[in-house]
Amino acid sequence: MADCRHDTLFFCSSCGPESGLDVHGVHAPDHTQDELDLRQLVKAQTKAWNAHDAAAWTRDFTDDADFINIVGTVFQGRAEIETRHAAIFASIFKTSHAEVTVRKVHFPSADIAVVDTVHEVTGHTGLPPGVQNTKEGLLRTQMRYVLKRSQKQWRIVAGQNTDVKPVLQARALDVVPDLGRPTDTLLLFQLDIVRQGIGSGTEPTLLVHLIFAPATSLA
């Protein structure tokens, strides 16, 4: 007699985000309190920035954390991160004010979190070489932190800050011959400064991205 075997497919109709179960019917971790704690960490760090207190701003970094700033410089260890921020709080960001919005909180695992925030800084008197305001008087950056929970406390193990480049506008006449007639044309262009061979005497390379379109089509 043939050996007949039947596989049974189990379908959990109550599984899903609202039930707290994953697709395998296993209870997913509840990160509600974790997210509240992380948002509080961001809030405290923002307060420290606005008080221009480097020690408080770096308090939640681990001793061996890495931080990459908006010009691509890597700072290794909390002490080095604090020293750098003490320097900018004493100079170009001495009178600055930051508004920070949490854009996304993600938990790759139970004790690891990735927090993405948008920083809007005003009141600064200057910027690092190669960095421009996103808008007049305002520097916007995208910050990403990777955090690890240790002894019930979230600590920053890595961070990277990226400045949002400005979008500049200019007007020109007859810059695109195939438009067929003299047309007031709007040029949208973004400038990116790419530093190559830092320390070798090589000049920065300027990349210009152009988009041409009739001004009337964008009105």
C-alpha distance (Angstrom), angle and dihedral (degrees) to the residues before:
residue distance angle dihedral
M1 . . .
A2 3.75 . .
D3 3.77 117.1 .
C4 3.79 105.2 -119.5
R5 3.78 116.0 -165.2
H6 3.75 126.2 -176.7
D7 3.77 124.3 -160.5
T8 3.77 115.0 -147.3
L9 3.79 118.0 -143.5
F10 3.78 112.3 -146.6
F11 3.77 115.7 -150.0
C12 3.78 119.4 -170.4
S13 3.77 106.3 -153.1
S14 3.79 91.8 -176.0
C15 3.79 95.2 54.1
G16 3.77 121.2 109.5
P17 3.81 142.1 84.7
E18 3.79 94.3 -59.0
S19 3.80 93.6 52.5
G20 3.80 94.5 48.6
L21 3.82 89.7 -123.3
D22 3.77 126.9 116.1
V23 3.83 124.4 -138.0
H24 3.79 90.2 -81.9
G25 3.78 92.8 56.0
V26 3.81 92.2 -108.2
H27 3.78 119.4 136.5
A28 3.82 110.0 -104.3
P29 3.82 118.0 -139.9
D30 3.78 114.9 -93.4
H31 3.82 106.4 -128.2
T32 3.81 96.7 176.9
Q33 3.80 94.0 111.9
D34 3.82 91.7 39.0
E35 3.78 90.8 56.8
L36 3.80 91.2 48.5
D37 3.82 89.2 51.5
L38 3.81 92.0 49.3
R39 3.79 92.5 48.7
Q40 3.80 88.5 51.1
L41 3.81 89.5 51.5
V42 3.82 89.9 53.7
K43 3.80 90.5 47.0
A44 3.81 92.0 51.5
Q45 3.79 91.7 47.8
T46 3.81 91.1 50.4
K47 3.80 89.4 51.8
A48 3.81 89.1 51.2
W49 3.83 91.0 51.4
N50 3.79 91.6 51.7
A51 3.81 89.2 49.4
H52 3.83 87.8 49.1
D53 3.81 89.0 -128.4
A54 3.81 109.4 151.9
A55 3.81 94.7 -175.4
A56 3.81 92.1 54.5
W57 3.83 92.5 42.6
T58 3.81 92.0 56.1
R59 3.82 96.6 37.9
D60 3.82 94.6 105.9
F61 3.82 96.4 50.2
T62 3.79 117.6 102.8
D63 3.79 117.3 -115.8
D64 3.82 90.8 -106.6
A65 3.83 98.1 39.0
D66 3.81 122.5 140.0
F67 3.79 122.1 -139.3
I68 3.82 126.4 -173.2
N69 3.79 113.6 -162.0
I70 3.82 130.0 -151.8
V71 3.81 94.1 -83.7
G72 3.80 93.3 49.4
T73 3.80 98.6 -103.5
V74 3.82 113.4 148.2
F75 3.79 117.7 -138.7
Q76 3.79 115.4 -165.2
G77 3.77 120.8 -153.4
R78 3.78 132.0 7.4
A79 3.81 93.0 -90.5
E80 3.81 92.4 57.8
I81 3.82 91.8 44.8
E82 3.80 90.1 51.3
T83 3.81 93.1 48.1
R84 3.81 91.2 52.5
H85 3.79 93.3 48.9
A86 3.80 92.3 46.0
A87 3.82 86.8 56.9
I88 3.81 95.6 51.4
F89 3.82 92.4 42.4
A90 3.80 87.1 56.1
S91 3.81 93.4 49.9
I92 3.82 133.4 15.5
F93 3.83 95.7 8.4
K94 3.81 95.9 39.7
T95 3.81 93.1 113.0
S96 3.81 97.9 27.2
H97 3.78 126.7 129.4
A98 3.81 124.7 -156.1
E99 3.78 131.0 -155.4
V100 3.81 111.6 -166.6
T101 3.81 126.3 -165.6
V102 3.79 122.9 -169.9
R103 3.80 106.1 -130.6
K104 3.79 100.6 178.7
V105 3.80 141.6 -4.8
H106 3.80 118.2 -161.0
F107 3.80 131.4 179.1
P108 3.84 112.5 -155.0
S109 3.80 87.6 179.1
A110 3.78 138.6 -0.7
D111 3.81 95.5 -85.6
I112 3.81 101.4 28.3
A113 3.82 124.6 79.9
V114 3.80 134.4 -178.9
V115 3.79 115.0 -155.7
D116 3.81 121.6 -169.3
T117 3.79 118.3 -165.7
V118 3.79 138.3 175.5
H119 3.80 115.8 -135.0
E120 3.80 122.3 -160.3
V121 3.79 112.5 -170.4
T122 3.80 126.0 -170.7
G123 3.79 135.5 166.6
H124 3.80 95.5 49.5
T125 3.81 119.7 140.8
G126 3.79 97.0 -148.8
L127 3.80 145.5 -7.6
P128 3.81 135.6 -128.8
P129 3.83 115.9 -87.7
G130 3.81 112.0 -75.2
V131 3.83 94.5 18.1
Q132 3.81 122.0 112.9
N133 3.77 133.2 -171.5
T134 3.79 112.1 -95.9
K135 3.79 88.1 -138.3
E136 3.78 130.5 2.2
G137 3.79 106.5 -62.3
L138 3.81 94.1 -4.3
L139 3.79 131.1 96.5
R140 3.81 114.6 -164.9
T141 3.79 120.5 -167.5
Q142 3.80 137.5 176.5
M143 3.80 112.0 -132.6
R144 3.79 125.1 -166.1
Y145 3.79 124.2 -169.5
V146 3.79 128.6 -172.4
L147 3.79 109.7 -156.5
K148 3.77 134.0 -172.2
R149 3.76 126.7 -158.3
S150 3.79 113.4 -129.5
Q151 3.80 124.3 171.2
K152 3.81 89.7 -7.9
Q153 3.80 92.3 -55.8
W154 3.81 127.9 108.4
R155 3.80 114.1 -130.8
I156 3.82 130.2 -176.8
V157 3.80 111.7 -117.3
A158 3.82 97.7 171.7
G159 3.78 137.3 11.2
Q160 3.79 137.7 -180.0
N161 3.79 128.3 -171.7
T162 3.83 121.1 -162.2
D163 3.79 124.0 -172.2
V164 3.80 118.3 -132.2
K165 3.81 107.7 -125.1
P166 3.80 120.2 -128.2
V167 3.79 120.8 -109.4
L168 3.78 108.4 -137.8
Q169 3.80 127.1 -161.2
A170 3.79 132.1 -153.9
R171 3.78 135.4 167.1
A172 3.79 126.8 -130.8
L173 3.81 138.5 172.3
D174 3.79 124.3 -124.6
V175 3.79 95.4 -13.1
V176 3.81 91.9 143.0
P177 3.84 110.1 55.2
D178 3.80 96.2 -166.2
L179 3.81 93.4 63.0
G180 3.83 85.2 92.0
R181 3.80 99.5 -132.9
P182 3.80 140.3 36.0
T183 3.77 103.2 -71.7
D184 3.74 132.8 176.3
T185 3.78 96.8 -122.6
L186 3.77 127.1 -162.2
L187 3.76 116.1 -138.2
L188 3.76 117.3 -156.8
F189 3.73 111.7 -167.7
Q190 3.77 138.1 167.3
L191 3.76 124.0 -154.8
D192 3.77 121.6 -146.0
I193 3.77 123.4 -176.1
V194 3.77 112.2 -150.5
R195 3.75 114.0 -168.3
Q196 3.76 111.9 -150.5
G197 3.76 126.6 -176.7
I198 3.80 96.5 7.1
G199 3.78 108.3 -160.9
S200 3.80 93.5 18.8
G201 3.80 95.2 87.8
T202 3.79 93.8 -107.3
E203 3.79 114.0 146.4
P204 3.82 118.6 -123.2
T205 3.80 114.6 -94.4
L206 3.80 115.5 -126.7
L207 3.80 116.0 -145.9
V208 3.79 117.7 -163.6
H209 3.79 120.9 -165.9
L210 3.82 113.4 -162.1
I211 3.78 129.9 -164.7
F212 3.80 117.6 -174.9
A213 3.79 123.5 -159.0
P214 3.80 136.8 148.6
A215 3.76 109.1 -91.8
T216 3.80 91.1 -131.8
S217 3.80 91.3 59.4
L218 3.80 90.4 58.3
A219 3.78 97.4 45.1
